[in-house]
Amino acid sequence: MKLRNIPFSPPDMSEKEAKMAAEAILSGWLTTGPKTKEFERKIAEYCHTQKAVCLNSATAAMEIALRLIGVGPEDEIIVPAYTYTATASVTQHVGCKLVMVDSQENSVEMDYDKLASAVTEHTKVIMPVDLGGIIVDYDKVFAIVGAKKHLFRPSNKIQEAFGRVIVVADAAHAFGARRHGKMCGEIADFTSFSFHAVKNLTTAEGGALTWRTVPGGVCEDGQEWDEYLYKMCQLYSLHGQNKDALAKTKLGAWEYDIIGPWYKCNMTDIMAGIGLAQLERYRGMLERRQEIVRRYDHGLKESEVALLRHNGEDWCSSYHLYMVRLLGKSVEQRNEIIVKMAERGIACNVHYKPLPMMTAYKNLGFDIKDYPNAYHLYENEVTLPLHTRLNDDEVEYVISNFAEIIK
């Protein structure tokens, strides 16, 4: 069999992306401008939300959500132990207490009983992770926050409008996923998306924040809910400056104010141009990912593996990661398999090494012994290449080599 070179997750670029990026460059609008605003409108339309804000990363989107909510040093935020660092690191950016919850046994979702037990009168936010592009069971999450409503102590008007623990989805993997007739982006209270280079839809670097409208919700200055949150996102992402570059181009409109000493994480029009082109192609890209998953599922059905399910009767993932657990294999055996795959030109990955195994979180007092299910998910997990630049022959090459190596 001829040796191939199959990268793990290269971006799928076309002439459309090059053309839209070039349009931005030649227009003179390199930073936040008309393409960014158009991209925001189209994301909101796609996700069935009133507004979307484009930023430079999903991490920025999650952090801004926490700052909108107004968490402080006495507040607690609950995250899964089985996730990437961005989910947890933003809690340290805003200075609140990080609480981690173990996974369910043999499931990448949080243990909902342990989640319920972790909610206290100090809990302000739960941050579930739509790992691999699969939307978690938000019915259970909202049932928990409803049952714990009596513990909630609001400290500002936004928290009062919810009247319960607020749910902020880390949906970095899940743009385009659906559950119970709703799109990812309109299910959780706030949802953060990633458009990083390895994501299904990319702007090179980038992200977006969406939110659900709270009926009758009134914010700090009496403004209507969606307009207020959108305005505050703009302020937080651009130094607290109350006019962006586009607004300052109006005749005589040079003057601006600095409302707060805030942050710099806006999206550029070059990035938005790439995103607009990706969005035009996205339906076909998702369909191709689905086809690859079907081929993998069929090709590995006789192997000693557990596969992550990507669709059901009333839900569908974004087909972002093809995660495989090697039944009965150890960490050392898993690592050896990844090396053997690499020797045959196939790049694989692991999703994820749980946060309590990382130095930063060990230093905060977390110990992997307290999260046995997360560890067992990690110890024999391999993620196979899943991207829209794979052709059918390459998919079969991955399947045949992987099935042979793991025997």
Secondary structure per residue as TSV (DSSP state, phi and psi in degrees):
chain	resnum	aa	ss	phi	psi
A	1	M	-	360.0	128.9
A	2	K	-	-67.4	133.7
A	3	L	-	-66.6	132.4
A	4	R	-	-107.2	169.7
A	5	N	-	-124.0	100.8
A	6	I	B	-116.9	102.1
A	7	P	-	-70.1	163.7
A	8	F	S	-74.2	-49.0
A	9	S	-	-156.6	68.9
A	10	P	-	-74.7	150.0
A	11	P	-	-68.2	146.0
A	12	D	-	-99.0	98.0
A	13	M	-	-109.2	151.8
A	14	S	-	-139.0	-178.2
A	15	E	H	-62.6	-28.3
A	16	K	H	-61.4	-45.1
A	17	E	H	-64.5	-42.0
A	18	A	H	-62.4	-40.9
A	19	K	H	-65.6	-44.3
A	20	M	H	-69.7	-37.1
A	21	A	H	-66.0	-41.5
A	22	A	H	-63.9	-38.7
A	23	E	H	-57.8	-42.7
A	24	A	H	-65.1	-45.0
A	25	I	H	-61.3	-45.2
A	26	L	H	-77.3	-18.8
A	27	S	H	-75.0	-19.3
A	28	G	T	94.6	-10.5
A	29	W	-	-97.1	91.5
A	30	L	-	-87.8	-38.5
A	31	T	S	-94.6	-160.6
A	32	T	S	-56.5	122.9
A	33	G	S	-160.3	-148.1
A	34	P	H	-63.0	-35.5
A	35	K	H	-68.9	-37.3
A	36	T	H	-63.1	-43.7
A	37	K	H	-64.6	-38.3
A	38	E	H	-65.9	-41.9
A	39	F	H	-61.8	-41.2
A	40	E	H	-60.3	-45.3
A	41	R	H	-61.8	-40.7
A	42	K	H	-73.1	-33.7
A	43	I	H	-65.2	-45.1
A	44	A	H	-60.1	-42.7
A	45	E	H	-62.6	-43.3
A	46	Y	H	-64.5	-39.3
A	47	C	H	-89.6	-2.1
A	48	H	T	64.0	39.3
A	49	T	-	-117.2	161.9
A	50	Q	S	-71.5	-35.4
A	51	K	-	-140.6	158.7
A	52	A	E	-144.2	147.1
A	53	V	E	-120.9	126.3
A	54	C	E	-92.3	135.4
A	55	L	E	-134.3	-173.6
A	56	N	S	-90.6	-1.9
A	57	S	-	-171.1	162.8
A	58	A	H	-68.2	-31.8
A	59	T	H	-60.4	-44.6
A	60	A	H	-62.1	-38.8
A	61	A	H	-63.2	-44.4
A	62	M	H	-64.8	-42.1
A	63	E	H	-64.6	-43.3
A	64	I	H	-63.5	-37.9
A	65	A	H	-58.4	-43.8
A	66	L	H	-65.8	-35.5
A	67	R	H	-73.0	-35.0
A	68	L	H	-61.8	-42.7
A	69	I	H	-68.2	-29.4
A	70	G	T	84.7	41.5
A	71	V	-	-73.5	151.3
A	72	G	-	-133.7	-174.8
A	73	P	T	-60.1	-27.8
A	74	E	T	-88.2	-4.0
A	75	D	-	-90.5	155.3
A	76	E	E	-117.1	141.5
A	77	I	E	-125.0	130.2
A	78	I	E	-101.2	128.7
A	79	V	E	-132.3	159.6
A	80	P	E	-74.1	148.9
A	81	A	S	-73.1	-22.9
A	82	Y	S	-99.5	83.8
A	83	T	S	-163.9	177.0
A	84	Y	-	-81.6	158.5
A	85	T	H	-59.2	-30.2
A	86	A	H	-57.0	-35.7
A	87	T	H	-58.4	-39.3
A	88	A	H	-93.8	-33.6
A	89	S	H	-62.3	-30.8
A	90	V	H	-65.4	-25.3
A	91	T	H	-65.0	-33.5
A	92	Q	H	-77.1	-29.3
A	93	H	H	-62.5	-39.0
A	94	V	H	-93.8	-4.1
A	95	G	T	81.7	27.2
A	96	C	-	-106.3	-179.0
A	97	K	E	-89.2	130.8
A	98	L	E	-91.3	129.1
A	99	V	E	-121.4	129.9
A	100	M	E	-110.3	146.4
A	101	V	E	-122.9	139.0
A	102	D	-	-69.7	164.1
A	103	S	B	-78.6	165.3
A	104	Q	-	-69.6	159.8
A	105	E	T	-67.5	123.8
A	106	N	T	61.3	31.2
A	107	S	-	-144.8	141.3
A	108	V	S	-79.5	-5.6
A	109	E	S	-82.6	158.3
A	110	M	B	-61.8	152.8
A	111	D	-	-73.9	111.0
A	112	Y	H	-70.6	-27.7
A	113	D	H	-66.4	-43.0
A	114	K	H	-68.9	-34.3
A	115	L	H	-61.6	-46.1
A	116	A	H	-60.7	-40.6
A	117	S	H	-68.5	-26.1
A	118	A	H	-79.6	-16.7
A	119	V	-	-74.3	127.5
A	120	T	-	-128.3	-177.4
A	121	E	T	-68.4	-11.8
A	122	H	T	-94.2	-8.9
A	123	T	E	-72.2	124.9
A	124	K	E	-109.9	-31.2
A	125	V	E	-142.5	140.4
A	126	I	E	-112.7	133.5
A	127	M	-	-120.1	85.5
A	128	P	-	-70.1	160.2
A	129	V	B	-121.6	124.2
A	130	D	-	-84.2	71.2
A	131	L	G	-66.8	134.3
A	132	G	G	72.2	4.4
A	133	G	G	94.9	7.2
A	134	I	-	-99.4	119.1
A	135	I	-	-68.3	129.6
A	136	V	-	-71.6	173.7
A	137	D	-	-80.4	84.1
A	138	Y	H	-69.8	-19.7
A	139	D	H	-59.0	-43.0
A	140	K	H	-69.7	-39.7
A	141	V	H	-61.9	-46.8
A	142	F	H	-69.9	-29.6
A	143	A	H	-64.1	-39.5
A	144	I	H	-65.6	-47.2
A	145	V	H	-68.3	-29.7
A	146	G	H	-67.0	-42.6
A	147	A	H	-68.1	-25.2
A	148	K	T	-100.7	13.1
A	149	K	G	-57.5	-33.4
A	150	H	G	-65.7	-18.2
A	151	L	G	-86.5	-16.2
A	152	F	-	-72.6	133.8
A	153	R	-	-122.2	93.8
A	154	P	-	-67.4	147.7
A	155	S	-	-125.0	6.1
A	156	N	S	-160.0	177.9
A	157	K	H	-67.8	-34.8
A	158	I	H	-64.9	-45.8
A	159	Q	H	-64.2	-36.3
A	160	E	H	-63.4	-37.8
A	161	A	H	-62.2	-36.3
A	162	F	H	-80.1	-43.0
A	163	G	-	68.0	21.1
A	164	R	S	-165.2	174.0
A	165	V	-	-57.9	137.3
A	166	I	E	-95.7	139.2
A	167	V	E	-104.9	116.8
A	168	V	E	-114.2	111.7
A	169	A	E	-82.5	128.5
A	170	D	E	-86.8	93.6
A	171	A	-	-107.5	36.6
A	172	A	T	-54.5	-30.2
A	173	H	T	-96.1	-7.7
A	174	A	-	-115.7	15.9
A	175	F	T	-61.0	122.9
A	176	G	T	100.2	-7.4
A	177	A	-	-77.0	157.5
A	178	R	E	-134.4	151.6
A	179	R	E	-153.2	127.5
A	180	H	T	51.3	42.5
A	181	G	T	79.9	4.9
A	182	K	E	-119.2	149.3
A	183	M	E	-86.5	147.8
A	184	C	T	-57.9	128.9
A	185	G	T	119.5	-23.9
A	186	E	S	-116.8	8.4
A	187	I	S	-97.7	-55.9
A	188	A	S	-74.7	168.4
A	189	D	S	-65.0	-44.3
A	190	F	E	-131.4	145.6
A	191	T	E	-135.0	130.1
A	192	S	E	-109.5	134.0
A	193	F	E	-115.1	150.6
A	194	S	E	-111.5	137.3
A	195	F	-	-119.3	32.7
A	196	H	-	-61.7	164.0
A	197	A	T	-57.6	-28.7
A	198	V	T	-91.7	0.7
A	199	K	S	-84.3	165.3
A	200	N	S	-56.4	-45.4
A	201	L	S	-115.6	122.6
A	202	T	-	-123.0	149.2
A	203	T	-	-121.7	23.9
A	204	A	S	81.2	-71.8
A	205	E	S	-124.8	149.2
A	206	G	-	155.3	168.9
A	207	G	E	-168.4	178.8
A	208	A	E	-151.3	155.2
A	209	L	E	-123.9	130.7
A	210	T	E	-123.3	167.5
A	211	W	E	-154.8	159.2
A	212	R	-	-86.4	141.3
A	213	T	-	-74.1	132.1
A	214	V	-	-93.5	113.0
A	215	P	T	-56.1	126.7
A	216	G	T	75.8	3.6
A	217	G	-	-66.0	127.8
A	218	V	B	-119.4	132.8
A	219	C	-	-99.0	-171.4
A	220	E	T	-55.2	-38.6
A	221	D	T	-103.3	15.9
A	222	G	S	83.1	0.3
A	223	Q	-	-70.8	157.5
A	224	E	B	-60.6	144.3
A	225	W	H	-49.7	-59.7
A	226	D	H	-64.5	-40.9
A	227	E	H	-65.4	-39.4
A	228	Y	H	-64.4	-48.5
A	229	L	H	-63.5	-39.3
A	230	Y	H	-63.8	-44.4
A	231	K	H	-61.4	-43.4
A	232	M	H	-67.5	-35.6
A	233	C	H	-61.7	-41.3
A	234	Q	H	-62.1	-42.8
A	235	L	H	-65.4	-47.9
A	236	Y	H	-61.4	-33.9
A	237	S	H	-87.6	-6.9
A	238	L	B	-137.7	56.9
A	239	H	T	63.7	12.9
A	240	G	T	76.5	12.6
A	241	Q	B	-80.0	129.7
A	242	N	S	-84.7	5.6
A	243	K	S	-139.4	130.9
A	244	D	-	-85.6	177.9
A	245	A	T	-59.9	-36.6
A	246	L	T	-64.9	-43.2
A	247	A	G	-66.1	-32.5
A	248	K	G	-76.2	-7.3
A	249	T	G	-79.6	-13.8
A	250	K	S	-64.8	146.7
A	251	L	T	-53.9	125.0
A	252	G	T	72.5	11.0
A	253	A	-	-101.6	37.4
A	254	W	-	-71.6	-30.7
A	255	E	-	-76.6	142.2
A	256	Y	-	-144.4	169.2
A	257	D	-	-122.9	157.1
A	258	I	B	-106.1	109.9
A	259	I	-	-77.7	-33.7
A	260	G	S	-155.7	157.0
A	261	P	S	-82.7	72.9
A	262	W	-	-103.4	-137.2
A	263	Y	-	-122.2	176.1
A	264	K	B	-135.3	96.6
A	265	C	-	-149.5	33.9
A	266	N	B	-76.7	161.4
A	267	M	-	-89.5	148.7
A	268	T	-	-94.0	161.1
A	269	D	H	-69.1	-27.3
A	270	I	H	-63.5	-47.0
A	271	M	H	-62.2	-44.0
A	272	A	H	-63.9	-35.3
A	273	G	H	-60.9	-44.3
A	274	I	H	-60.9	-43.3
A	275	G	H	-63.3	-39.7
A	276	L	H	-62.2	-40.9
A	277	A	H	-67.2	-41.5
A	278	Q	H	-60.6	-40.8
A	279	L	H	-63.7	-35.3
A	280	E	H	-63.4	-31.7
A	281	R	H	-96.7	-1.7
A	282	Y	H	-67.8	-37.5
A	283	R	H	-58.0	-46.8
A	284	G	H	-65.4	-35.0
A	285	M	H	-66.2	-41.4
A	286	L	H	-65.2	-41.0
A	287	E	H	-61.9	-39.2
A	288	R	H	-66.4	-41.3
A	289	R	H	-60.4	-41.9
A	290	Q	H	-61.3	-41.7
A	291	E	H	-63.4	-41.6
A	292	I	H	-63.4	-42.3
A	293	V	H	-60.6	-42.8
A	294	R	H	-59.1	-42.4
A	295	R	H	-65.0	-44.2
A	296	Y	H	-60.0	-48.8
A	297	D	H	-56.7	-45.3
A	298	H	H	-66.6	-43.2
A	299	G	H	-70.5	-22.6
A	300	L	T	-108.7	8.1
A	301	K	T	-65.2	-23.6
A	302	E	T	-95.2	-1.9
A	303	S	S	-86.3	159.7
A	304	E	S	-82.9	71.5
A	305	V	E	-139.2	158.2
A	306	A	E	-111.9	128.1
A	307	L	E	-107.5	145.0
A	308	L	-	-77.6	125.2
A	309	R	-	-79.8	133.7
A	310	H	-	-109.7	-5.5
A	311	N	E	-157.5	161.5
A	312	G	E	-151.7	-163.4
A	313	E	T	-62.0	-37.9
A	314	D	T	-134.8	32.8
A	315	W	E	-157.1	157.2
A	316	C	E	-153.9	132.2
A	317	S	-	-81.4	-177.7
A	318	S	-	-94.6	3.8
A	319	Y	-	55.8	47.6
A	320	H	-	-83.5	-42.9
A	321	L	-	-127.8	140.0
A	322	Y	E	-103.2	94.2
A	323	M	E	-96.2	129.1
A	324	V	E	-124.6	134.5
A	325	R	E	-106.9	129.4
A	326	L	E	-90.3	100.6
A	327	L	T	-62.6	128.7
A	328	G	T	80.7	3.3
A	329	K	-	-96.6	151.8
A	330	S	-	-94.6	173.3
A	331	V	H	-56.9	-45.0
A	332	E	H	-64.2	-41.4
A	333	Q	H	-66.4	-40.5
A	334	R	H	-59.7	-46.6
A	335	N	H	-63.6	-37.3
A	336	E	H	-64.9	-38.5
A	337	I	H	-63.9	-41.5
A	338	I	H	-62.0	-40.2
A	339	V	H	-64.1	-43.1
A	340	K	H	-64.6	-37.9
A	341	M	H	-63.2	-41.8
A	342	A	H	-63.2	-36.5
A	343	E	H	-64.1	-22.7
A	344	R	T	-98.6	14.2
A	345	G	T	83.9	15.4
A	346	I	B	-113.1	115.4
A	347	A	-	-84.7	126.5
A	348	C	-	-118.8	174.7
A	349	N	B	-146.1	179.9
A	350	V	-	-131.2	130.2
A	351	H	S	-131.4	107.8
A	352	Y	-	-131.5	164.1
A	353	K	-	-75.8	117.6
A	354	P	-	-57.7	148.5
A	355	L	G	-57.0	-37.9
A	356	P	G	-65.4	-7.5
A	357	M	G	-90.3	-9.1
A	358	M	S	-90.6	144.0
A	359	T	H	-53.8	-44.7
A	360	A	H	-58.2	-38.7
A	361	Y	H	-88.5	-26.0
A	362	K	H	-60.5	-40.6
A	363	N	T	-67.1	-19.6
A	364	L	T	-89.3	0.6
A	365	G	T	101.3	5.7
A	366	F	-	-84.7	144.2
A	367	D	-	-133.2	127.7
A	368	I	G	-61.3	-22.3
A	369	K	G	-60.9	-23.7
A	370	D	G	-84.6	-2.5
A	371	Y	-	-133.0	61.9
A	372	P	H	-63.9	-35.2
A	373	N	H	-68.8	-38.8
A	374	A	H	-62.1	-41.1
A	375	Y	H	-63.6	-43.7
A	376	H	H	-66.9	-29.9
A	377	L	H	-65.6	-39.3
A	378	Y	H	-74.0	-39.3
A	379	E	H	-62.8	-26.1
A	380	N	T	-130.0	27.0
A	381	E	E	-90.8	137.0
A	382	V	E	-132.4	136.2
A	383	T	E	-108.8	122.2
A	384	L	E	-86.4	157.5
A	385	P	-	-58.0	132.2
A	386	L	-	-144.6	102.2
A	387	H	-	-159.9	164.7
A	388	T	T	-84.5	4.1
A	389	R	T	-94.0	-2.1
A	390	L	-	-76.3	130.9
A	391	N	-	-95.7	172.6
A	392	D	H	-62.1	-38.7
A	393	D	H	-63.3	-39.9
A	394	E	H	-66.9	-38.2
A	395	V	H	-61.1	-45.3
A	396	E	H	-65.1	-34.3
A	397	Y	H	-62.9	-43.0
A	398	V	H	-62.6	-48.3
A	399	I	H	-60.4	-50.6
A	400	S	H	-64.1	-41.6
A	401	N	H	-69.5	-42.5
A	402	F	H	-64.2	-46.7
A	403	A	H	-60.8	-37.0
A	404	E	H	-70.4	-43.2
A	405	I	H	-68.5	-36.5
A	406	I	T	-85.4	-0.1
A	407	K	-	-60.8	360.0
